[in-house]
Amino acid sequence: MALFALLDKTIATRIVRIELDRSASSFVSSIFKQQRTHFESHHNNIIQFYAGYTPKYDECFEISDFIDSSSLIDAVRRPTAIQKWNPNTISIDNINALFIGVDAPRDPTVIALQTFNKKQILDTSKSFLASIIGSSTTFSKAANIGFNVDDKLTAIIKNNKIQFKSFFNLRSVFDMSSYFTAATDQDLDDFIQSPIFSFAQGFDLKSIADTVIRNKVTLINQAGLLTPQNLSIFKAEAGKVNFPLQTTIIGRVEKLYYPHPKRNKSPPRFH
């Protein structure tokens, strides 16, 4: 089973194949498969990704239509067509991640991926090895490089979907900016028009919306729970953290009320 390295953006070739002998290939395959089994059995409650939420132990995020999956699947599908990694021309420091097709060649669309960091590099520049040829008591300076694989997966790719625990770790490998952006001015205008809210006259969310507020607006919108039907749930959850929500009745309908921030002396809190 082929082992691949995903390189950083400074290298034109983004994926290379790490040549392994039969014993090493079998060992690496076993490690990745065990980690895949552990990930799927321990983090089997799959939820759609939304920034700002930290998954519980049994949960993992999932993103559909993950655009970077196609190049990794293509590498697994045709491994011999992928350039072999030569550490003399591409530094080990340029490796961002390691991955294999855990069900290949039967199914090349399931990929187990680990991040790769400097701690995994084995620095042999100050090592001395016993001679294989000649006297076993003669030591020579080591000249090769080496690396360790990590003890856990960062993500599992299944066709065009990716499952992961940490957005931060995934962001160190892929450009994730398209999957989370702070709310725009138009997003803020649309947000305050929600029927669950009643804002004081003259209230302008854009005038007080810093990065934190804009990120929370995006998070709330992605959750899709901001409906009048869920108001009782919001009030109950707010009560658990001793944060009483201020509400008002308009036309016999209860709404979340936000006073003018200048009179309230503090911006609204979106939890």
C-alpha positions as CSV (number, residue, x, y, z in Angstrom):
1,M,0.0,0.0,0.0
2,A,1.5,3.3,-1.1
3,L,2.4,6.1,1.4
4,F,2.0,9.7,0.1
5,A,3.2,13.0,1.3
6,L,1.3,16.3,0.8
7,L,3.7,19.2,0.4
8,D,3.3,22.8,1.3
9,K,2.5,25.5,-1.3
10,T,6.1,26.5,-1.9
11,I,6.6,23.2,-3.9
12,A,5.0,23.0,-7.4
13,T,4.4,19.3,-7.0
14,R,1.9,19.0,-4.2
15,I,1.9,15.2,-3.8
16,V,4.8,12.8,-3.8
17,R,5.0,9.0,-3.2
18,I,7.3,7.8,-0.4
19,E,8.9,4.6,-1.6
20,L,8.7,1.8,1.1
21,D,10.0,-1.7,1.1
22,R,7.5,-4.5,1.6
23,S,8.0,-4.7,5.4
24,A,7.7,-0.9,5.9
25,S,4.7,-0.8,3.6
26,S,2.9,-3.5,5.6
27,F,3.8,-1.8,8.9
28,V,2.5,1.6,7.8
29,S,-0.7,0.2,6.3
30,S,-1.4,-1.6,9.6
31,I,-0.8,1.6,11.6
32,F,-3.1,3.7,9.4
33,K,-5.8,1.1,9.4
34,Q,-5.8,0.8,13.2
35,Q,-6.0,4.5,13.5
36,R,-8.9,4.6,11.0
37,T,-10.8,2.0,13.0
38,H,-10.1,3.9,16.3
39,F,-11.3,7.2,14.7
40,E,-14.5,5.7,13.3
41,S,-15.4,3.8,16.5
42,H,-14.6,6.5,19.0
43,H,-15.8,9.6,17.1
44,N,-18.8,8.2,15.3
45,N,-21.3,11.0,16.0
46,I,-20.9,13.0,12.8
47,I,-22.0,16.6,12.8
48,Q,-21.8,19.2,10.0
49,F,-18.9,21.6,10.5
50,Y,-19.5,25.0,12.0
51,A,-16.7,27.2,13.3
52,G,-16.6,28.1,17.0
53,Y,-17.9,24.7,18.2
54,T,-15.6,22.2,19.9
55,P,-16.7,18.6,19.2
56,K,-17.3,16.3,22.2
57,Y,-15.2,13.2,22.4
58,D,-17.7,11.0,20.5
59,E,-18.3,13.7,17.8
60,C,-16.4,14.6,14.7
61,F,-17.0,17.3,12.0
62,E,-17.9,16.6,8.4
63,I,-17.6,18.8,5.4
64,S,-19.3,17.8,2.2
65,D,-18.0,18.7,-1.3
66,F,-14.4,19.0,0.0
67,I,-12.6,20.3,-3.1
68,D,-9.1,19.0,-2.1
69,S,-10.2,15.3,-1.9
70,S,-10.0,14.7,-5.6
71,S,-6.2,15.2,-5.9
72,L,-5.6,12.8,-3.0
73,I,-8.0,10.2,-4.4
74,D,-6.3,10.5,-7.8
75,A,-2.9,9.8,-6.2
76,V,-4.2,6.7,-4.5
77,R,-6.0,5.5,-7.7
78,R,-2.7,5.6,-9.7
79,P,0.2,5.5,-7.3
80,T,2.9,4.6,-9.8
81,A,2.1,7.8,-11.8
82,I,3.0,9.9,-8.8
83,Q,6.5,11.3,-8.5
84,K,8.7,9.5,-5.9
85,W,9.9,11.7,-3.1
86,N,13.6,12.5,-3.3
87,P,14.8,14.1,0.0
88,N,17.8,15.5,-1.9
89,T,15.5,17.7,-4.1
90,I,12.5,18.2,-1.8
91,S,13.3,18.9,1.8
92,I,11.4,16.9,4.5
93,D,10.6,20.3,6.0
94,N,8.2,20.8,3.1
95,I,5.9,17.9,4.1
96,N,2.6,19.0,5.6
97,A,0.8,15.6,5.8
98,L,1.0,11.9,5.2
99,F,-1.8,9.8,3.8
100,I,-2.7,6.4,2.4
101,G,-5.7,4.8,0.8
102,V,-6.8,2.5,3.6
103,D,-9.1,0.4,1.4
104,A,-6.9,0.6,-1.8
105,P,-6.8,-0.8,-4.4
106,R,-10.3,-2.2,-3.9
107,D,-11.6,1.3,-3.0
108,P,-9.3,4.3,-3.6
109,T,-11.8,6.8,-2.3
110,V,-11.3,6.2,1.4
111,I,-8.2,8.1,2.7
112,A,-6.6,8.3,6.2
113,L,-4.5,11.4,6.7
114,Q,-2.1,12.6,9.4
115,T,-0.5,16.0,9.8
116,F,3.3,16.1,9.7
117,N,5.4,18.3,11.9
118,K,9.0,18.9,12.8
119,K,8.9,16.6,15.8
120,Q,8.4,13.6,13.5
121,I,11.7,14.2,11.7
122,L,14.5,11.9,12.9
123,D,17.7,14.0,12.9
124,T,20.6,11.6,12.3
125,S,23.2,14.3,11.7
126,K,24.7,13.7,15.1
127,S,24.2,9.9,15.1
128,F,26.9,7.2,14.6
129,L,26.1,3.7,13.4
130,A,28.1,0.4,13.6
131,S,29.6,-0.6,10.3
132,I,27.7,-3.2,8.3
133,I,30.7,-4.0,6.2
134,G,34.0,-4.7,7.9
135,S,34.6,-4.4,11.6
136,S,31.4,-4.3,13.7
137,T,33.3,-2.1,16.2
138,T,33.8,0.6,13.7
139,F,31.2,3.4,13.6
140,S,30.4,5.7,10.8
141,K,28.5,9.0,10.8
142,A,24.9,8.6,9.8
143,A,24.0,10.4,6.6
144,N,20.3,9.5,6.0
145,I,17.1,11.2,7.2
146,G,14.2,9.5,8.8
147,F,10.7,10.2,10.2
148,N,8.0,8.9,12.4
149,V,4.3,8.5,11.7
150,D,1.9,10.1,14.2
151,D,-0.1,8.2,16.7
152,K,-3.5,9.5,15.5
153,L,-5.3,10.6,12.4
154,T,-6.2,14.2,11.6
155,A,-8.9,13.3,9.1
156,I,-10.6,10.7,7.0
157,I,-11.7,11.4,3.4
158,K,-14.6,9.5,1.9
159,N,-15.2,10.5,-1.7
160,N,-15.9,14.2,-1.5
161,K,-16.5,14.3,2.3
162,I,-13.9,14.9,5.0
163,Q,-14.3,14.0,8.7
164,F,-12.1,15.5,11.3
165,K,-11.9,16.5,15.0
166,S,-9.8,19.7,14.9
167,F,-10.4,22.5,12.4
168,F,-7.1,24.1,13.5
169,N,-5.1,20.9,12.6
170,L,-6.9,20.6,9.3
171,R,-6.2,24.2,8.5
172,S,-2.4,23.5,8.8
173,V,-2.8,21.1,5.8
174,F,-5.5,22.6,3.6
175,D,-6.7,26.1,2.8
176,M,-10.0,26.2,4.7
177,S,-10.9,29.8,4.2
178,S,-13.7,29.0,1.8
179,Y,-15.4,26.9,4.5
180,F,-15.6,29.7,7.1
181,T,-15.8,33.5,6.6
182,A,-16.8,36.2,9.0
183,A,-20.3,37.7,8.4
184,T,-20.5,40.5,5.8
185,D,-22.5,43.7,6.2
186,Q,-25.3,42.1,4.2
187,D,-25.2,39.0,6.4
188,L,-25.5,41.3,9.5
189,D,-28.5,43.1,7.9
190,D,-30.2,39.7,7.1
191,F,-29.4,38.5,10.6
192,I,-31.2,41.2,12.5
193,Q,-34.3,40.7,10.2
194,S,-34.8,37.3,11.8
195,P,-38.4,37.1,13.2
196,I,-36.9,35.9,16.5
197,F,-35.4,39.3,17.2
198,S,-36.7,42.7,18.3
199,F,-34.1,45.4,18.2
200,A,-34.5,48.9,19.7
201,Q,-35.1,51.7,17.2
202,G,-31.9,53.0,15.6
203,F,-30.0,49.8,16.5
204,D,-27.2,49.3,14.0
205,L,-25.4,46.0,14.4
206,K,-22.7,46.9,11.8
207,S,-21.5,49.8,14.0
208,I,-20.5,47.6,16.8
209,A,-19.8,44.3,15.0
210,D,-16.1,43.5,15.5
211,T,-14.5,40.3,14.3
212,V,-15.8,38.3,17.3
213,I,-19.4,39.3,16.7
214,R,-19.1,38.7,12.9
215,N,-17.7,35.2,13.6
216,K,-20.5,34.4,16.0
217,V,-23.1,35.6,13.5
218,T,-21.7,33.2,11.0
219,L,-21.7,30.4,13.6
220,I,-25.3,31.0,14.5
221,N,-26.4,31.1,10.9
222,Q,-24.6,27.9,10.1
223,A,-26.3,26.1,13.0
224,G,-29.7,26.9,11.5
225,L,-31.4,27.0,14.9
226,L,-32.4,30.6,15.0
227,T,-36.1,30.3,14.8
228,P,-39.0,31.5,17.1
229,Q,-39.9,27.8,17.8
230,N,-36.5,27.4,19.5
231,L,-36.8,30.5,21.8
232,S,-37.8,28.4,24.8
233,I,-34.7,26.2,24.3
234,F,-32.5,29.3,24.2
235,K,-34.0,30.7,27.4
236,A,-33.5,27.4,29.2
237,E,-29.9,27.1,28.0
238,A,-29.2,30.7,29.0
239,G,-30.6,30.1,32.4
240,K,-28.1,27.3,33.0
241,V,-25.2,29.8,32.7
242,N,-27.0,32.5,34.6
243,F,-27.5,34.7,31.6
244,P,-31.2,35.7,31.5
245,L,-32.3,36.6,28.0
246,Q,-34.3,39.8,27.7
247,T,-37.5,39.3,25.7
248,T,-40.5,41.3,24.7
249,I,-44.0,40.5,23.4
250,I,-45.0,41.9,20.0
251,G,-48.3,41.0,18.6
252,R,-48.6,38.1,21.2
253,V,-45.3,36.7,20.0
254,E,-42.3,36.6,22.3
255,K,-39.1,37.8,20.8
256,L,-35.5,38.3,21.9
257,Y,-35.0,42.0,22.7
258,Y,-31.8,44.0,22.3
259,P,-31.8,47.6,23.6
260,H,-29.8,50.3,21.9
261,P,-26.1,49.6,22.8
262,K,-25.4,53.3,23.6
263,R,-28.1,53.2,26.3
264,N,-27.2,49.7,27.3
265,K,-23.5,50.6,27.5
266,S,-22.5,47.2,26.1
267,P,-22.8,45.4,22.8
268,P,-25.2,42.5,22.4
269,R,-24.0,39.1,23.4
270,F,-24.5,36.2,20.9
271,H,-23.7,32.9,22.6
